Amino acid sequence: MKIQQLACSLLLLVALFYTQQSSAQLLSSEELENQPIYESLEKALQEPDKVYVLDLLYGNLQSLPPSIGKLKKLQKLYLYENQLTTLPAEIGDLTNLQELFINENKLTSIPPQIGNLKNLEILSMPHNQLSSLPKEIGNLKKLKVLYISENKISTLPKSFGELDNLRTLDLAYNSIVNCPPEIGNLHNLQELFLANNKLTTLPEEIGKLQNLKEFYLDGNLIVDLPSSVGDLSSLRNLGLANNKLRSLPAEIGHLLNLHGLYLSDNQITTLPRELGKLTSLKSLFLSGNKLKSVPPELGGLTKLEELNLWNNQLTTLPAELGNLKNLKELGIGDQISVLPRGLKEVKTY
């Protein structure tokens, strides 16, 4: 038994040694700047131990050979604007890879071996033909930036919630119907782009994204917002234009760091008084709704610089809006002929 335990200990030490050796091979950003940028796959494969950056932009590549897996030291791989439809499984052998850009190709799938890229920090795949993502994407624990806009993705794997270090997630211009509740586990997320999808609701767990600063949901089918949206205490910009919103939860008044709130082209008939608590707000867009009145509490938005109320059913504005001393632009069209005192010098459109 002792011999077996000793053997296991030795195996663990060997594994740890090789892990440390692999990490030691990674060059810093400064060191990478001094490395040559290979622009030929053939040349790179001739001297694989020297290749840290491979740029195959506009290479008109139809496929990537399995031999790409020989570039063990590769840290940056650029494959912009080629004709790739698939990636070889050997892409998973590039365990030192930190940045992978596959923008504007014809990819229809991603191999599960993508999950082996333990050092990957940036994965960029916009403008392809992806309809799904492998669950193994959740293994990318160091991933900070994930761009997958302009694809055909309809569902997200639950493993998305395991991307603990993710800072930016761009899923705009896809066909996503549901946002999985596991997205609430992305506690370090700062930017979330879900514009132009097919979302009708958001999970309550969205409120767990305490570090989220930029959140764009324009061009969806959202009817109601969960009350937990008020828990997004770090939020600076919230885009919800061109949805089907009928109202806003009172909890939206908790977003005290909000600078921009974009609600144009919805079906909103009334606004909660709590909007007047958003004292950091600089831009408020409400054009193209069904508002018949505006709450006087909006007069408390003393930092507001632009207020767009164009194309509603308004005939008057509350006198309290005259307190908006920093207002520079006011969108009202020709619906309102008399402005509150204090707004006479404001540019109208």
C-alpha positions in Angstrom: 0.0 0.0 0.0 2.8 2.4 0.9 4.5 1.7 -2.4 1.3 2.5 -4.2 0.9 5.8 -2.3 4.5 6.7 -3.1 3.9 6.0 -6.7 0.8 8.2 -6.7 2.7 11.0 -5.0 5.4 10.8 -7.6 2.9 11.0 -10.4 1.3 14.1 -8.9 4.7 15.7 -8.6 5.5 15.0 -12.2 2.2 16.3 -13.4 2.7 19.5 -11.3 6.2 19.9 -12.8 5.0 19.7 -16.3 2.1 22.0 -15.6 4.5 24.6 -14.2 6.8 24.1 -17.2 4.0 24.7 -19.6 3.0 27.9 -17.8 6.6 29.0 -17.8 6.6 28.9 -21.6 4.1 31.7 -21.8 5.7 35.0 -22.8 4.5 38.3 -21.3 2.9 40.9 -23.5 6.1 42.9 -23.7 8.1 39.8 -24.7 5.5 38.9 -27.4 6.0 42.3 -29.0 9.6 41.3 -29.7 8.6 38.1 -31.4 8.3 37.8 -35.1 4.8 37.6 -36.5 4.5 34.5 -38.8 2.2 35.1 -41.8 2.8 31.8 -43.5 1.4 28.5 -42.1 4.0 26.6 -44.1 6.9 28.5 -42.7 5.5 28.3 -39.2 5.2 24.5 -39.4 8.9 24.3 -40.5 10.0 25.9 -37.2 7.2 25.3 -34.8 9.3 25.9 -31.7 9.8 29.5 -32.7 6.2 30.5 -33.4 4.3 32.6 -30.8 2.2 34.7 -33.1 0.6 33.5 -36.3 -1.4 35.9 -38.5 -3.2 34.3 -41.4 -5.5 37.2 -42.2 -7.0 37.2 -45.7 -5.3 33.8 -46.3 -8.3 32.4 -48.3 -7.9 29.3 -46.2 -10.5 26.6 -47.0 -9.4 24.4 -44.1 -6.9 24.4 -41.2 -4.6 21.3 -41.3 -4.3 19.0 -38.2 -0.6 19.9 -38.1 -1.6 23.2 -36.6 -1.5 21.3 -33.3 2.3 21.2 -33.6 2.6 24.9 -32.7 2.8 24.2 -29.0 4.2 27.7 -28.1 1.6 29.6 -30.1 -0.1 32.3 -28.0 -1.9 34.4 -30.6 -3.7 33.0 -33.7 -5.4 35.3 -36.2 -7.7 33.7 -38.8 -9.8 36.7 -39.9 -11.6 36.6 -43.2 -10.9 33.2 -44.6 -13.2 30.5 -45.9 -13.0 28.1 -42.9 -16.1 25.9 -42.3 -14.6 23.8 -39.5 -11.7 23.7 -37.1 -9.6 20.5 -36.6 -9.7 18.8 -33.3 -6.0 19.5 -33.0 -6.9 23.1 -32.2 -7.2 21.8 -28.7 -3.5 21.0 -28.6 -2.6 24.7 -28.6 -2.7 24.9 -24.8 -0.6 28.1 -24.6 -3.0 29.9 -26.9 -4.3 33.2 -25.3 -6.0 34.9 -28.2 -8.0 33.2 -31.0 -9.6 35.3 -33.7 -11.8 33.5 -36.3 -13.9 36.5 -37.4 -15.7 36.4 -40.7 -15.3 32.8 -41.8 -18.0 30.2 -42.6 -17.8 28.1 -39.4 -20.8 26.0 -38.7 -19.5 24.3 -35.6 -16.7 24.5 -33.0 -15.0 21.2 -31.9 -15.4 20.2 -28.2 -11.6 20.3 -28.0 -11.8 24.1 -27.8 -12.3 23.4 -24.1 -8.7 22.3 -23.8 -7.4 25.9 -24.3 -6.8 26.5 -20.6 -4.9 29.7 -21.2 -7.3 31.3 -23.6 -8.3 34.9 -22.7 -9.9 36.2 -25.9 -12.1 34.1 -28.2 -13.6 36.1 -31.1 -15.9 34.3 -33.6 -18.3 37.0 -35.0 -19.8 36.8 -38.5 -19.8 33.0 -39.0 -22.7 30.5 -39.3 -22.6 28.9 -35.9 -25.9 27.5 -34.7 -24.7 26.2 -31.3 -21.7 26.1 -29.0 -20.1 23.0 -27.4 -20.7 22.6 -23.6 -16.9 22.3 -23.3 -16.7 26.1 -23.8 -17.3 26.3 -20.0 -13.8 24.8 -19.4 -12.2 28.1 -20.5 -11.7 29.4 -17.0 -9.3 32.2 -18.0 -11.5 33.6 -20.7 -12.1 37.3 -20.3 -13.6 38.3 -23.7 -16.0 36.3 -25.9 -17.4 37.7 -29.1 -20.0 35.6 -31.0 -22.1 38.2 -32.6 -23.7 37.8 -36.1 -24.1 34.0 -36.0 -27.2 31.7 -35.9 -27.1 30.7 -32.3 -30.5 29.9 -30.7 -29.5 28.4 -27.4 -26.7 28.8 -25.0 -25.2 25.8 -23.0 -25.6 25.9 -19.2 -21.8 25.7 -19.0 -21.7 29.4 -19.9 -22.2 30.0 -16.2 -18.7 28.5 -15.5 -16.8 31.3 -17.3 -15.9 32.9 -14.0 -13.4 35.4 -15.4 -15.5 36.7 -18.3 -15.6 40.5 -18.6 -17.2 41.0 -22.0 -19.8 38.8 -23.7 -21.1 39.8 -27.1 -24.0 37.7 -28.4 -25.7 40.4 -30.5 -27.4 39.5 -33.8 -28.2 35.9 -33.2 -31.4 34.0 -32.7 -31.3 33.4 -29.0 -34.7 32.7 -27.5 -33.9 32.1 -23.9 -31.1 33.5 -21.7 -30.1 30.6 -19.3 -30.3 31.4 -15.6 -26.7 30.3 -15.2 -25.7 33.6 -16.8 -26.2 35.0 -13.3 -23.0 33.2 -12.3 -20.8 35.5 -14.4 -20.0 37.7 -11.4 -17.1 39.5 -13.1 -19.1 40.4 -16.3 -18.9 44.1 -17.2 -20.3 44.2 -20.7 -23.2 42.1 -22.0 -24.5 42.6 -25.6 -27.7 40.7 -26.4 -29.2 43.1 -29.0 -31.1 41.8 -32.0 -32.0 38.4 -30.8 -35.4 36.8 -30.1 -35.6 37.2 -26.3 -39.0 37.6 -24.7 -37.9 37.6 -21.1 -34.9 37.7 -18.8 -34.2 35.4 -15.9 -34.4 36.8 -12.4 -30.7 35.7 -12.0 -29.7 38.6 -14.3 -29.7 40.7 -11.1 -26.7 38.9 -9.8 -24.4 40.6 -12.3 -23.2 43.2 -9.8 -20.3 44.3 -11.9 -22.2 44.8 -15.1 -21.7 48.3 -16.5 -23.0 48.0 -20.1 -26.1 46.0 -21.0 -27.7 46.2 -24.4 -30.9 44.4 -25.3 -32.2 46.5 -28.2 -34.1 44.8 -31.0 -35.7 41.9 -29.0 -39.2 40.9 -28.1 -39.1 41.6 -24.4 -42.5 42.4 -22.8 -41.5 42.8 -19.1 -38.3 43.3 -17.1 -37.7 41.3 -13.9 -37.6 43.3 -10.8 -34.1 42.1 -10.2 -32.9 44.5 -12.9 -32.8 47.0 -10.1 -29.9 45.0 -8.4 -27.5 45.9 -11.3 -25.9 48.5 -9.1 -22.9 49.2 -11.3 -24.9 49.7 -14.5 -24.1 52.8 -16.6 -25.9 52.2 -19.8 -29.1 50.1 -20.4 -30.3 49.7 -24.0 -33.9 48.4 -24.4 -35.0 50.2 -27.6 -37.2 48.4 -30.1 -38.8 45.8 -27.8 -42.3 45.3 -26.7 -42.1 46.7 -23.2 -45.4 48.0 -21.7 -44.1 49.2 -18.4 -41.0 49.4 -16.3 -40.5 47.9 -12.8 -40.3 50.5 -10.0 -37.0 48.9 -9.0 -35.4 50.5 -12.0 -35.1 53.5 -9.7 -32.3 51.7 -7.8 -29.9 52.1 -10.7 -28.2 55.1 -9.2 -25.1 54.9 -11.4 -27.0 54.8 -14.7 -25.9 57.4 -17.3 -27.9 56.3 -20.3 -31.4 54.7 -20.5 -32.7 53.9 -24.0 -36.3 52.9 -24.3 -37.4 54.2 -27.7 -39.8 52.2 -29.9 -41.6 50.2 -27.2 -45.3 50.2 -26.1 -44.8 52.0 -22.7 -47.9 53.8 -21.6 -46.8 55.0 -18.1 -43.5 55.6 -16.4 -42.8 54.8 -12.7 -42.1 57.8 -10.5 -39.0 56.1 -9.3 -37.3 57.2 -12.6 -36.8 60.5 -10.9 -34.3 58.8 -8.5 -31.8 58.2 -11.3 -29.8 61.3 -10.5 -26.7 60.3 -12.5 -28.8 60.0 -15.8 -27.5 62.1 -18.7 -29.5 60.5 -21.6 -33.1 59.3 -21.5 -34.7 58.2 -24.8 -38.5 57.5 -24.8 -39.5 58.3 -28.3 -41.9 56.0 -30.2 -44.0 54.9 -27.1 -47.6 55.5 -26.0 -47.0 58.0 -23.2 -49.8 60.4 -22.4 -48.1 62.0 -19.5 -44.6 62.3 -17.9 -44.2 62.0 -14.1 -43.2 65.3 -12.5 -40.5 63.4 -10.6 -38.4 63.5 -13.8 -37.6 67.1 -12.8 -35.2 65.6 -10.3 -32.9 64.3 -13.0 -30.6 67.3 -12.6 -27.7 65.9 -14.7 -29.9 65.1 -17.7 -28.5 66.4 -20.9 -30.9 64.9 -23.5 -34.5 63.9 -23.2 -36.2 62.4 -26.2 -40.0 62.2 -25.9 -40.8 62.5 -29.6 -43.7 60.5 -31.2 -45.7 59.8 -28.1 -49.2 61.1 -27.1 -48.1 64.0 -25.0 -49.7 67.4 -25.2 -48.1 69.0 -22.1 -45.1 68.6 -19.9 -45.0 69.0 -16.1 -43.6 72.3 -14.9 -41.0 70.4 -12.9 -39.1 69.7 -16.0 -38.0 73.3 -15.9 -35.6 72.2 -13.2 -33.5 70.3 -15.7 -30.7 72.9 -15.7 -28.2 70.8 -17.6 -30.7 69.8 -20.4 -29.3 70.6 -23.8 -31.6 68.8 -26.2 -35.3 68.0 -25.9 -37.1 65.8 -28.5 -40.8 66.7 -28.6 -41.6 67.1 -32.3 -44.6 69.4 -32.9 -46.8 67.9 -30.3 -46.1 70.3 -27.5 -46.2 74.1 -28.2 -45.7 75.4 -24.7 -42.5 74.4 -22.8 -42.1 74.7 -19.0 -40.3 77.8 -17.8 -36.6 77.1 -17.7 -36.5 75.1 -20.9 -36.9 78.1 -23.3 -33.2 78.0 -24.3 -33.1 74.2 -24.8 -32.6 73.0 -28.3 -35.8 71.1 -29.4 -36.3 68.7 -32.3 
